[in-house]
Amino acid sequence: MKNCDIAIIGAGPAGLTAALYAARANKKVVLFEGLTAGGKLAVTPSIENYPGASSTDGYALAESMRAQAQSVGAEFVYESVEGIDFSEMAVRTASEVYAYRALIIATGARSGKLGLENESELVGSGVSYCAVCDGAFFRGKDVMLVGGGERSRADLKYLAGICRKVYYVTQGIAEREDYKNAEYADKAVVTALSGKPLSEVTLSQGGTERVIPVSGLFVDTALTGESRLYAGELKTDKNGFIVTDEEMRTSISKVYAAGDVRAKTLRQVVTAAGDGAIAAATAIKELKAAKKV
């Protein structure tokens, strides 16, 4: 068994920022990431709304964050976490068990997908799962939004304000809004995607199919927390997102959550980084307090 002060699961913006803050405070930090640092950020083709980086690609930004955290002493373990023992305060990978004094969970969120054959190939080439993140790249163009519910209505408002036309596709009957450039497709399903970058979407509605030329497709189906490691242990909302207070504390002492895995309203790189900084600061403060007891 290996020991550390703060274990961090997930090397997206939240986890990387937490590692930076914790390591700079002279804490022994171990950060777990299954593949490569950056999470979804690393496969985002372009970032234009991160302060101080007017235009950069996600991989470059993620790599810069990783290098900065590593330069101040954060240790990276490129193995998937297979389990957490909250009572024993230990994280288990395939090869080792790590005992922690504080744990920060930053495992992100999982986007609901349409399940189409070439959907994954078109991510970054017309297909997006975040209208707020990527909508600006389609300013003045025709796009399609697939979803339903409160979040989708907010995304429709945003896209209608910057795009030439928005096709709003729902499996039910959508509540109408007064957007002159929005076309509603109720009880409809996207069945095919064409072109790379995306140029056409095939829509099935009422037993008929039609091909719609669009530059972008925004998929806004159910977003859920990556809850495999904490299901049934930590308090979550109905979608599996971890409930925290403003200082990122969860329902278990010395366990914190940061970034997209947390129950919150805005999921962006900048808010994830902010969460990570707060989680690390809270963990550091509470570890110091525990030493004095």
C-alpha positions in Angstrom: 0.0 0.0 0.0 1.2 3.5 -0.9 0.3 6.7 1.1 -0.6 10.2 0.0 -2.1 13.3 1.5 -4.6 14.0 -1.3 -5.8 11.5 -3.9 -7.5 13.0 -7.0 -9.5 10.9 -9.4 -9.8 12.4 -12.8 -7.3 14.5 -14.7 -9.7 17.0 -16.4 -9.5 20.7 -15.7 -11.0 20.2 -12.2 -8.6 17.5 -11.2 -5.5 19.2 -12.7 -6.3 22.5 -11.0 -6.8 20.7 -7.7 -3.5 18.9 -8.1 -1.7 22.2 -8.8 -3.1 23.9 -5.7 -2.5 20.9 -3.5 1.0 20.2 -4.6 2.0 23.9 -4.3 0.8 23.6 -0.7 3.5 20.9 -0.2 0.9 18.1 0.0 1.8 14.7 -1.4 -0.7 14.4 -4.3 -1.5 11.4 -6.4 -3.7 12.0 -9.4 -5.4 9.0 -11.2 -6.3 9.1 -14.9 -7.0 6.0 -17.0 -5.7 7.2 -20.3 -4.3 10.7 -20.7 -4.6 14.0 -18.9 -7.3 16.4 -19.9 -10.4 14.3 -20.0 -12.9 15.7 -22.5 -10.9 18.9 -22.7 -8.0 17.0 -24.5 -10.3 16.0 -27.4 -11.9 19.4 -27.8 -10.6 20.8 -31.1 -10.8 24.5 -30.2 -11.3 26.6 -27.0 -12.1 30.3 -27.3 -13.8 31.1 -23.9 -11.0 30.3 -21.4 -9.7 33.5 -19.9 -6.2 34.4 -21.1 -6.3 31.9 -24.0 -8.3 33.6 -26.7 -7.9 30.7 -29.1 -6.3 27.3 -28.3 -7.0 23.7 -28.8 -8.1 21.6 -25.9 -5.2 19.2 -26.0 -2.6 22.1 -25.7 -4.5 23.6 -22.8 -4.8 20.3 -21.0 -1.1 19.5 -21.6 -0.1 22.9 -20.2 -2.2 22.2 -17.1 -0.7 18.8 -16.7 2.9 20.0 -17.0 2.2 22.8 -14.5 0.8 20.4 -11.9 3.6 17.9 -12.4 6.3 20.6 -12.2 5.3 21.4 -8.6 5.3 17.7 -7.5 1.9 16.2 -8.3 2.3 12.4 -9.1 0.3 11.0 -12.0 -0.8 7.4 -12.1 -2.1 6.4 -15.5 -4.4 3.6 -14.3 -8.1 3.4 -13.9 -9.4 3.4 -10.4 -11.3 0.2 -9.8 -12.8 1.0 -6.4 -12.9 3.4 -3.5 -13.1 2.2 0.2 -14.5 5.3 1.9 -14.4 3.7 5.3 -10.7 2.7 5.0 -9.9 5.9 3.0 -8.2 4.0 0.2 -8.3 4.0 -3.6 -7.6 0.8 -5.5 -6.2 0.3 -9.0 -5.4 -3.0 -10.8 -1.8 -2.9 -9.4 -1.9 -1.0 -6.1 -3.9 0.4 -3.2 -3.4 4.0 -2.2 -4.3 5.3 1.3 -5.4 8.9 1.3 -6.1 11.5 4.0 -8.4 13.5 1.6 -10.0 12.5 -1.7 -11.2 14.7 -4.5 -13.5 13.2 -7.1 -13.3 14.9 -10.5 -14.5 12.1 -12.8 -16.7 14.4 -15.0 -20.0 13.7 -16.7 -21.2 11.4 -19.4 -23.1 12.8 -22.3 -26.1 10.9 -23.7 -25.5 9.9 -27.3 -27.7 9.2 -30.3 -26.0 5.9 -31.0 -25.5 6.5 -34.7 -22.8 4.7 -36.6 -20.5 7.7 -37.3 -21.4 9.9 -34.4 -18.2 9.6 -32.5 -16.1 10.3 -35.6 -17.9 13.6 -36.1 -17.3 15.0 -32.6 -15.4 18.2 -33.3 -16.4 18.0 -37.0 -20.0 19.1 -36.6 -21.3 17.1 -33.6 -21.2 18.6 -30.2 -22.7 17.8 -26.8 -22.4 21.3 -25.4 -24.1 24.2 -27.1 -22.7 26.8 -24.7 -19.2 25.4 -25.4 -19.3 25.2 -29.1 -22.2 27.2 -30.4 -20.0 30.2 -31.3 -18.2 28.1 -34.0 -21.5 27.9 -35.8 -22.5 31.6 -35.7 -24.6 32.5 -38.7 -25.0 28.9 -39.8 -27.8 26.4 -39.8 -27.7 23.9 -36.9 -29.9 21.2 -35.3 -30.5 20.7 -31.6 -31.7 17.4 -30.3 -33.1 17.3 -26.8 -36.0 18.3 -24.5 -36.4 19.7 -21.1 -35.2 22.8 -19.3 -31.5 22.6 -20.4 -32.5 22.2 -24.0 -34.8 25.2 -23.9 -31.9 27.3 -22.6 -29.6 26.0 -25.4 -32.3 26.7 -28.0 -32.4 30.3 -26.8 -28.7 30.6 -27.0 -28.4 29.0 -30.5 -31.3 31.0 -31.9 -29.5 34.2 -30.9 -26.3 33.4 -32.9 -27.2 30.9 -35.6 -29.1 31.6 -38.9 -31.5 28.7 -38.3 -32.1 26.1 -35.6 -34.0 22.9 -36.1 -35.2 21.8 -32.7 -35.8 18.0 -32.6 -37.6 16.3 -29.7 -39.2 12.9 -29.2 -42.2 14.5 -27.5 -43.9 17.8 -28.2 -41.7 20.9 -27.4 -43.0 24.0 -25.8 -43.0 26.7 -28.4 -40.8 29.8 -28.0 -41.0 33.0 -30.0 -37.9 32.5 -32.1 -38.4 33.4 -35.8 -35.4 31.3 -36.9 -36.4 28.1 -35.0 -38.2 25.2 -36.7 -39.7 22.6 -34.4 -39.7 18.9 -35.2 -41.9 17.1 -32.6 -41.9 13.3 -32.2 -38.9 13.0 -34.5 -35.7 11.0 -34.4 -32.3 11.6 -36.1 -31.4 8.4 -38.1 -28.3 9.3 -40.0 -25.4 11.8 -40.3 -23.6 12.6 -43.5 -20.4 14.3 -44.5 -17.2 15.1 -42.6 -17.4 17.8 -41.5 -21.1 17.2 -41.0 -23.2 18.5 -43.8 -26.6 16.7 -43.6 -28.8 15.1 -41.0 -31.5 12.6 -41.8 -34.6 13.0 -39.7 -37.5 10.5 -39.3 -40.8 12.1 -38.4 -44.3 10.7 -38.7 -43.2 7.7 -40.8 -41.4 9.9 -43.4 -37.7 10.8 -43.7 -36.2 14.1 -44.8 -32.6 15.1 -45.3 -31.7 18.5 -43.7 -28.5 20.4 -44.6 -26.9 21.7 -41.4 -23.3 22.5 -40.3 -23.8 21.5 -36.7 -25.7 19.0 -34.6 -26.0 19.6 -30.8 -27.0 16.6 -28.8 -28.6 17.6 -25.5 -30.0 14.3 -24.2 -29.6 13.3 -20.6 -26.3 14.2 -19.0 -25.3 12.0 -16.1 -22.5 11.9 -13.5 -19.8 9.3 -13.9 -21.1 7.5 -10.8 -19.6 4.0 -11.1 -17.1 4.6 -8.2 -19.4 6.3 -5.7 -23.0 5.0 -6.5 -24.9 4.3 -3.3 -22.1 5.8 -1.1 -22.2 9.6 -1.7 -25.3 11.8 -1.8 -26.2 12.5 -5.5 -29.1 14.0 -7.4 -31.4 12.1 -9.6 -28.9 12.2 -12.5 -26.0 10.8 -10.5 -24.2 14.1 -9.9 -22.5 14.5 -6.5 -24.2 17.0 -4.2 -21.7 19.3 -2.5 -21.7 22.5 -0.5 -20.0 25.7 -1.8 -16.6 24.5 -0.5 -16.9 21.2 -2.5 -17.6 19.0 0.5 -19.6 15.9 -0.1 -21.7 13.8 2.3 -18.6 11.9 3.5 -16.0 13.6 5.6 -12.6 14.4 3.8 -14.2 13.6 0.4 -14.7 16.4 -2.1 -16.1 16.7 -5.6 -15.2 19.1 -8.3 -16.0 19.9 -12.0 -18.7 18.3 -14.1 -19.3 15.4 -11.7 -20.8 17.9 -9.2 -24.4 18.9 -9.2 -24.3 22.4 -10.7 -25.8 24.6 -13.5 -22.8 25.5 -15.7 -20.3 23.0 -16.9 -17.4 24.7 -18.5 -13.6 24.5 -18.4 -13.4 27.7 -16.3 -16.0 26.5 -13.8 -14.3 23.1 -13.5 -11.0 24.8 -12.8 -12.6 27.0 -10.1 -14.2 23.9 -8.5 -10.8 22.2 -8.4 -9.1 25.2 -6.7 -11.8 25.4 -4.1 -11.8 21.6 -3.4 -8.0 21.6 -2.9 -8.1 24.7 -0.7 -10.9 23.1 1.5 -9.0 19.8 1.7 -5.8 21.6 2.7 -7.5 23.6 5.3 -9.3 20.6 6.9 -6.1 18.5 6.9 -4.3 21.2 8.7 -7.2 21.5 11.2 -7.1 17.7 11.8 -3.4 17.8 12.6 -4.1 20.3 15.4 -6.7 18.1 17.1 
